[in-house]
Amino acid sequence: MTVTIRLEADWGLLPYFVDEGDDRFEARTDAGFARRFALPDHVMSAIEDWNQLYQRILDWDDPRSSAFAGPEEEQHFYEQGRVVCRLLRRHVPTEVRIMYVGDGNIPAEYY
């Protein structure tokens, strides 16, 4: 069974979900995710920094109007997610798949 990590930003949620090979992605706590894959603090910090790029655009008073300031900011968010995926790839076993979907608005990329 292939384990897959899905990296995806969503408002108010943690950015990683894990499918242990049963075709069900489940959210993990920060500590649980770090422990499951023996991730060092700098990897967890990089994931959190990327996630905060997305979390900061949310306007809780008017969620529908929440958006990136412009295409450059949006592209930066997606590119930073790719950087995080490449970093994560160096720290998880090679048999673990990493699926990156940004904020759900890009086709899945695998690392």
Secondary structure, DSSP 8 states (H G I E B T S, - for coil): ---EEEE---TTS-SEEEE-SSS-EEE--HHHHHHHHT--HHHHHHHHHHHHHHHTT--TT-GGG---SSHHHHHHHHHHHHHHHHHHHTTS-TTSEEEE-TTTTS--EE-
